Amino acid sequence: MIGAHTPSSVMANPNPGDHIRNVRKRLGLTLSELGSRTGLAVSTLSKLEKGNVSLSYDKLMLLSRGLGVDMAELLSDGPGARPAPGGAGRRVVHRAGEGQAVETKSYQQVYLASELLNKRFTPIVVEVLARTVEAFKAEFGDLIRHPGEEFAYVLEGEVAFHSDLYAPVLLKAGDSIYFDSEMGHAYLKAADGPCRLVATCAPRHGQGETLAHQFLEVSQRQAVEPAKPRRPAVKSKAKTTRR
């Protein structure tokens, strides 16, 4: 993990904003155009690229869909990123301390297997830092929500899981939770000492990348198809009677 638990190798590239900017420019998109595709404000996108605003999983998913690329491409520019047709025969090994670090005030996250494209789920090791819902919302604006399902297993410490549909639940080392991630949610630190969990996030029915490509195809089609001419409005003539 990050900090006292993680070797410096995981900190080699802590700012995915550089990768997001590279992908956007490669596709020839302006910040305004990307904002239209993702629903994120231009000012937010600019801060994300500069590493001046917290990058959460839901924002990564929006960017992935808006850019029409695999989420892994937003985490690493490594030439080893590979889709492997059908996903057959792929393998990736991460040694302790390896992975793509994404840091926020509430979480310190390490995305694993980030060099593999078209994964069915995204594995993340998380150190939970935020202690209150107020501190969490102050950073992200609200509870986090994203399409799909999520599973978390507590490695050490105590985690308070908050959601907008259920009362908070306390999870201790060895406990786990599986939930629909469309539901607003947050992991909070509930005890002193290290608080770590491993989580996996998956688009529902494995349609995340399919939706991303459909989004891109629709956007490209709209850009090249000429707008259909509108028929001029026909003004009705009022009948007048002469007396």
TAQUI-V427721 format. One line per field, one symbol per residue. ss: DSSP state (@ for helix, = for strand, . for the rest). psi: psi as a letter, one per 20 degrees, with the letter a starting at -180 (. if undefined). A space follows every 50 residues. Layout:
BEGIN
ss=???
psi=???
END
This chain:
BEGIN
ss=..@@@..@@@@.....@@@@@@@@@@....@@@@@@@@...@@@@@@@@@ ......@@@@@@@@@@@...@@@@.......=..@@@............= ===...=====....=.....=======....@@@@@@@@...=....== ======.======.....====...=====....=====......===== ==.@@@.@@@@@@@@@@@@@@@@@...................
psi=rrciiprihijhminihghggggghhikqrhgghhhhhjqqghggghghi kjqporhhggggggghikrqhhiihpjpiipphnpijpjqqppprpiqro poprhhqoqopqkiiprkqhropppppphpiqhghghhgihaqqqqpbqq pqppgqappooqrjiqqqppprpiqrqprpihpprqpqpjrrrqoqrpqp ppqpjkjghghghgggggghghhhpqpppqpqpopppppqpp.
END
